């Protein structure tokens, strides 16, 4: 595990904390955390787990200056401590323990995920959140995430998984202000959620001020494990609100188990875009990267631990810019058989001469369909709740959905100075629809010039 630690040595530069949860310096798998200077990379200090199998350092983060001594402090998770799990809040000044919290249930994996938070309880000191994805409160491995006061370690609030094997709290993250109330918010992943499909996963974003849900999203396919990782993403859509990224490392969007990363508007929960890859396990880990390429746009890191890179098991990390023009979902579709509304999505950036992935899902199995592409967005009612969302037509492409009601194609983007944006929508021939068809949402893609 790896995170920014804040300015631990008080030299004005942010330092780094690294967790090695299976280090055997004292006893087997006790674990360690190392804090390194952001100035020159020298080791500031190491903090050592003391008990067999603690896995101390499984996750780490900076938590601000909890004891108000002028030095940034850190949080370190040990999810197997005493067979329960724990977190330690450690002084940046001298490495002493400020707070130690033991989980509430055996085998809960408390401390598997940790994150500093903004000042949730308004006492002037940053707070923190801890995930326990194997707690059994609402069913076996339903999971939990708990927020604590950084000043006193008193429990502020608890979020519980919705049901059996949800694994809520497998990932947690500090966000900025997503809902515009001037208080920082936070995200929680539940990679095992079965709300839509088995192990499809879920991501939830909550108000730091009240703890109420701002938005959620559920995985769109069985086994993709959306929410295995969550992170702050900066302000991707430039609306003044914090945005969110979430990983679905087993998504088949780019190939079997290749993985996917979804970027969400913090204000609305709308999917701003998705990234797919041809490398296995893409999206297993995520982090905000600041502005790496100096374009005044947020960038972020994506980990893919199953990628061999020619040297199995290898693994890889990628840095992505959010500055490209990404697909924007607009409008709403209308239902067909069984009340199911098909969905249209694009994956990729609006760079002429490159390609994007066009995906239809949730349609009628084996049904013929039409994908229409136009230069303008319209809102033309067709009756029975169906709406035409683009006109006139630049292109109409006939396709056939598979048995699961899905279709995917790689589509080249035109190189034409006269075309600055395109709009897409799909119609599925479906006798279960009131008009004999169902329709998708629309997708807008700005083309960079």
Secondary structure, DSSP 8 states (H G I E B T S, - for coil): -EEEEE-TTSSSS-EEEEEETT--SSSTT-BEEEEE-TTT--EEEEEE--STT--EEEEEEEEE-TT-SSS-EEEEEETTGGGTBEEEEE-TTT--EEEEEE-SSTT--BTSEEEE---TTSSSS--EEEEETT--TTSTT-BEEEEE-TTT--EEEEEE-SSTT--EEEEEEE---SSSSSS--EEEEETT--SSSTT-BEEEEE-TTT--EEEEEE-SSTT--EEEEEEE---TTSSSS--EEEEETT--TTSTT-BEEEEE-TTT--EEEEEE-SSTTBTSEEEEEE-TTSSSS-EEEEEETT--TTSTT--EEEEEES-S-B-EEES--B--GGG---EEEEESB-BTTSEEEEEEES--TT-EEEEEEESSEEEEEEETTEEEEE-SEEEEEEEE--TTS-EEEEEE----TT--EEEEEEEEE-TTSTTSEEE--EEEEE-B-
